[in-house]
Amino acid sequence: MTLSTKKQPIGVFDSGIGGLIALRKLAELLPEEDLLYLGDTARVPYGNRSAQTIIQYAQECTRFLLDRSVKHILVACNTITAVALGHVRQIVPPAIRIIDVIQPAVDVVMREKYQRIGVIGTRTTIQSGSYELEIQRRHSEYPITVHTQACPLLVPIIEEGWETHVATEAIVTTYLSAIQQAGVQALILGCTHYSFLAKTIQKILPDVHLIDSGAEAAKVVAQNFLTQPLQVSPERKIECYLTDLTQDRAQQFLGFPVVIQKAEFGGFS
């Protein structure tokens, strides 16, 4: 754990508003740190796009943060982590640490010694096999079975604000059917957007522990900084940028007031 001395922001980016869960957790855990968020709401969802396109978008978002002198980056997107993390690292100076959302979620699996795991995510995240590979890489003590399910409709539902729509529970129930039958002990929400459906998911799987990949990643970032005393600094600044300002729900998900600004880079100037 290191002591933060520079008044530079911690950067967080995601394909849309899902990463606001991680930002909110960081604001709670690091009340004296400046935070900067970028949500690429103009091009969400990433999960149905080609790898080449995801890499391009991820690098553009990363450069946006670097241009604002961030000192730490949280990639709050499972799709980017699964497909483009190495390409993001290529353009980030070695002094800036990058935290992804897959390893912290797997940390929980290892720590709690779960043996039957479910993972839901975008089509690209699930097809990449990233969670299975990370679990296999780090574990050999006892058998762990991983049941995965792509849920391509969930990000659009959440971005549209349909979490409580009558059709949403039926869609989520359909997606979770095989995972429910497998009797998993824990379910990794392999997309930060899915946190907004946690109540619905928990209703369908009442005895299953939900692992929020965004919140777990925020905890890992927080471990790298010391904040004393633990109270909000009057000089702390939180900036939130979106590539499409039609998203008026960002404020609702954050839970505290912040000015939503238009991100200007590439095709969004």
C-alpha positions as CSV (number, residue, x, y, z in Angstrom):
1,M,0.0,0.0,0.0
2,T,1.4,3.4,-1.0
3,L,0.6,6.9,0.2
4,S,-0.9,9.1,-2.5
5,T,1.0,12.5,-2.7
6,K,0.2,13.8,-6.1
7,K,-3.1,15.7,-6.7
8,Q,-3.8,13.7,-9.8
9,P,-7.1,11.9,-10.4
10,I,-7.7,8.1,-10.5
11,G,-9.1,7.4,-13.9
12,V,-12.0,4.9,-14.5
13,F,-13.5,4.1,-17.9
14,D,-16.2,1.8,-19.2
15,S,-18.2,1.3,-22.4
16,G,-21.2,3.0,-20.8
17,I,-22.6,3.8,-17.4
18,G,-21.9,0.4,-15.7
19,G,-18.5,1.5,-14.5
20,L,-20.2,4.1,-12.3
21,I,-20.7,1.3,-9.8
22,A,-16.9,1.2,-9.5
23,L,-16.6,5.0,-9.4
24,R,-19.2,5.2,-6.6
25,K,-17.3,2.5,-4.6
26,L,-14.0,4.4,-5.1
27,A,-15.6,7.6,-3.9
28,E,-16.7,5.8,-0.7
29,L,-13.3,4.0,-0.1
30,L,-11.0,6.9,-1.1
31,P,-12.8,10.1,0.1
32,E,-9.8,12.3,-0.4
33,E,-8.8,11.2,-3.9
34,D,-9.8,13.1,-7.1
35,L,-11.7,10.8,-9.5
36,L,-12.3,11.0,-13.3
37,Y,-14.8,8.8,-15.1
38,L,-15.3,8.2,-18.8
39,G,-18.3,6.3,-20.2
40,D,-18.3,5.7,-23.9
41,T,-22.1,5.9,-24.0
42,A,-22.2,6.9,-27.7
43,R,-20.8,3.5,-28.7
44,V,-22.2,1.2,-26.0
45,P,-22.4,-1.8,-26.0
46,Y,-18.9,-3.1,-26.8
47,G,-19.8,-6.7,-26.3
48,N,-21.1,-7.4,-29.8
49,R,-18.3,-5.7,-31.6
50,S,-15.2,-7.1,-33.3
51,A,-11.9,-7.4,-31.4
52,Q,-10.3,-4.8,-33.6
53,T,-13.0,-2.3,-32.9
54,I,-12.9,-2.9,-29.1
55,I,-9.2,-2.4,-29.1
56,Q,-9.5,0.9,-31.0
57,Y,-12.2,2.1,-28.7
58,A,-10.3,1.0,-25.6
59,Q,-7.1,2.8,-26.6
60,E,-9.1,6.0,-27.5
61,C,-10.7,6.0,-24.0
62,T,-7.3,5.3,-22.4
63,R,-5.7,8.2,-24.2
64,F,-8.5,10.5,-23.0
65,L,-7.6,9.6,-19.4
66,L,-3.9,10.0,-20.0
67,D,-4.4,13.4,-21.5
68,R,-5.8,14.4,-18.1
69,S,-2.8,13.1,-16.2
70,V,-4.4,10.3,-14.3
71,K,-2.1,8.4,-11.9
72,H,-4.0,5.1,-11.8
73,I,-6.5,3.5,-14.2
74,L,-9.3,1.2,-13.5
75,V,-10.6,-0.6,-16.6
76,A,-14.2,-1.0,-15.5
77,C,-15.2,-3.1,-18.5
78,N,-15.1,-6.9,-18.7
79,T,-15.2,-6.9,-22.5
80,I,-12.2,-4.6,-22.7
81,T,-10.4,-6.6,-20.1
82,A,-11.1,-9.8,-22.0
83,V,-10.1,-8.5,-25.4
84,A,-8.0,-5.4,-25.2
85,L,-6.2,-5.2,-21.9
86,G,-2.8,-5.9,-23.4
87,H,-3.3,-3.2,-26.0
88,V,-4.3,-0.7,-23.3
89,R,-1.1,-1.5,-21.4
90,Q,1.0,-0.8,-24.5
91,I,0.1,2.9,-24.5
92,V,0.2,3.5,-20.7
93,P,3.4,4.6,-19.1
94,P,4.9,2.0,-16.7
95,A,4.5,4.3,-13.7
96,I,0.7,4.2,-14.1
97,R,-0.8,1.0,-12.6
98,I,-3.8,-0.6,-14.4
99,I,-6.4,-2.6,-12.6
100,D,-8.9,-4.7,-14.5
101,V,-12.2,-6.3,-13.4
102,I,-11.5,-10.0,-14.0
103,Q,-8.7,-10.7,-11.6
104,P,-10.4,-9.1,-8.5
105,A,-13.5,-11.1,-9.1
106,V,-11.5,-14.3,-9.4
107,D,-9.7,-13.3,-6.1
108,V,-13.0,-13.7,-4.3
109,V,-13.5,-17.2,-5.8
110,M,-10.0,-18.2,-4.6
111,R,-10.5,-16.7,-1.2
112,E,-13.9,-18.3,-0.5
113,K,-12.9,-21.6,-2.1
114,Y,-16.0,-21.9,-4.2
115,Q,-16.2,-25.0,-6.3
116,R,-19.2,-24.3,-8.6
117,I,-19.1,-20.9,-10.3
118,G,-21.4,-19.1,-12.7
119,V,-20.3,-16.3,-14.9
120,I,-22.6,-14.0,-16.9
121,G,-21.3,-11.4,-19.3
122,T,-21.4,-10.0,-22.8
123,R,-21.0,-12.4,-25.8
124,T,-17.4,-11.3,-26.3
125,T,-16.4,-11.7,-22.7
126,I,-18.0,-15.2,-22.5
127,Q,-16.5,-16.3,-25.8
128,S,-13.0,-15.2,-24.7
129,G,-13.0,-17.7,-21.9
130,S,-11.2,-15.2,-19.8
131,Y,-12.7,-16.1,-16.4
132,E,-12.1,-19.8,-17.0
133,L,-8.5,-19.2,-18.0
134,E,-7.8,-17.0,-15.0
135,I,-9.3,-19.5,-12.6
136,Q,-7.3,-22.4,-14.2
137,R,-4.1,-20.3,-14.1
138,R,-4.4,-19.6,-10.4
139,H,-6.0,-22.8,-9.0
140,S,-5.0,-26.5,-8.9
141,E,-6.0,-27.6,-5.3
142,Y,-9.4,-29.0,-6.0
143,P,-11.9,-29.2,-9.0
144,I,-13.7,-26.0,-9.9
145,T,-16.5,-26.1,-12.5
146,V,-17.3,-22.8,-14.3
147,H,-20.7,-22.4,-15.9
148,T,-20.9,-19.4,-18.3
149,Q,-23.8,-17.6,-20.0
150,A,-23.7,-14.8,-22.5
151,C,-26.4,-12.2,-21.9
152,P,-26.3,-9.8,-24.8
153,L,-29.7,-8.2,-24.1
154,L,-28.8,-7.0,-20.6
155,V,-26.6,-4.0,-21.3
156,P,-29.1,-2.4,-23.7
157,I,-31.9,-3.0,-21.1
158,I,-29.9,-1.3,-18.4
159,E,-28.7,1.6,-20.6
160,E,-32.4,2.1,-21.6
161,G,-33.4,2.2,-17.9
162,W,-35.6,-1.0,-18.0
163,E,-34.3,-2.6,-14.8
164,T,-37.8,-2.8,-13.4
165,H,-39.6,-3.4,-16.7
166,V,-42.0,-6.3,-16.7
167,A,-40.1,-8.1,-19.4
168,T,-36.7,-7.8,-17.7
169,E,-37.2,-10.5,-15.0
170,A,-38.4,-12.9,-17.7
171,I,-35.3,-12.3,-19.8
172,V,-32.9,-12.6,-16.8
173,T,-34.7,-15.8,-15.7
174,T,-34.2,-17.3,-19.2
175,Y,-30.5,-16.4,-19.2
176,L,-29.9,-17.8,-15.7
177,S,-31.8,-21.1,-16.3
178,A,-28.9,-23.3,-17.0
179,I,-26.7,-21.7,-14.3
180,Q,-29.6,-22.2,-11.8
181,Q,-29.8,-25.9,-12.7
182,A,-26.1,-26.3,-12.2
183,G,-26.4,-25.4,-8.6
184,V,-23.6,-22.8,-8.5
185,Q,-22.4,-21.4,-5.2
186,A,-21.4,-18.0,-6.6
187,L,-22.2,-16.0,-9.7
188,I,-19.7,-13.5,-11.1
189,L,-21.4,-10.5,-12.6
190,G,-19.0,-10.4,-15.5
191,C,-20.2,-7.0,-16.7
192,T,-20.2,-3.9,-14.5
193,H,-23.7,-3.0,-15.9
194,Y,-25.2,-6.1,-14.4
195,S,-24.9,-4.6,-10.9
196,F,-28.0,-2.6,-11.7
197,L,-29.9,-5.9,-12.0
198,A,-28.5,-7.4,-8.8
199,K,-31.8,-7.4,-7.0
200,T,-33.5,-9.3,-9.9
201,I,-30.7,-11.7,-10.2
202,Q,-30.6,-12.4,-6.4
203,K,-34.4,-12.9,-6.5
204,I,-33.9,-15.7,-9.1
205,L,-30.8,-17.1,-7.3
206,P,-31.5,-16.4,-3.6
207,D,-28.9,-18.7,-2.2
208,V,-26.1,-17.8,-4.6
209,H,-23.4,-15.3,-3.6
210,L,-23.1,-12.5,-6.2
211,I,-19.6,-11.3,-7.0
212,D,-19.7,-7.7,-8.4
213,S,-16.7,-7.4,-10.7
214,G,-16.7,-3.6,-10.6
215,A,-17.0,-3.2,-6.9
216,E,-14.3,-5.8,-6.3
217,A,-11.9,-4.0,-8.7
218,A,-12.6,-0.7,-6.9
219,K,-11.5,-2.4,-3.6
220,V,-8.2,-3.4,-5.2
221,V,-7.6,0.2,-6.4
222,A,-8.3,1.5,-2.9
223,Q,-5.7,-0.8,-1.4
224,N,-3.0,1.2,-3.3
225,F,-3.8,4.4,-1.5
226,L,-4.0,5.7,2.1
227,T,-6.5,8.3,3.0
228,Q,-6.2,9.8,6.5
229,P,-8.5,11.0,8.0
230,L,-11.3,9.0,6.4
231,Q,-13.6,12.0,5.6
232,V,-14.4,13.7,2.4
233,S,-11.9,16.4,1.5
234,P,-13.5,19.7,0.7
235,E,-11.0,20.0,-2.2
236,R,-11.8,16.6,-3.6
237,K,-13.0,16.7,-7.2
238,I,-15.0,14.1,-9.1
239,E,-15.3,14.6,-12.9
240,C,-17.6,12.5,-15.1
241,Y,-17.4,12.5,-18.9
242,L,-19.7,10.7,-21.3
243,T,-19.4,10.5,-25.1
244,D,-23.1,11.0,-25.4
245,L,-24.9,13.3,-23.0
246,T,-28.3,11.8,-23.7
247,Q,-27.6,9.5,-20.7
248,D,-29.4,11.4,-17.9
249,R,-29.4,8.3,-15.7
250,A,-25.7,8.6,-14.8
251,Q,-26.5,11.0,-12.0
252,Q,-29.1,8.5,-10.6
253,F,-26.6,5.6,-10.5
254,L,-23.9,7.7,-8.9
255,G,-26.1,8.6,-5.9
256,F,-24.4,12.0,-5.4
257,P,-24.3,15.2,-7.4
258,V,-21.7,15.7,-10.1
259,V,-21.6,17.6,-13.3
260,I,-21.8,15.4,-16.4
261,Q,-19.6,16.7,-19.1
262,K,-19.3,15.9,-22.8
263,A,-16.1,13.9,-23.7
264,E,-14.3,15.4,-26.6
265,F,-11.9,13.1,-28.5
266,G,-11.8,11.3,-31.9
267,G,-15.2,11.4,-33.5
268,F,-16.8,13.0,-30.4
269,S,-15.2,16.5,-30.6
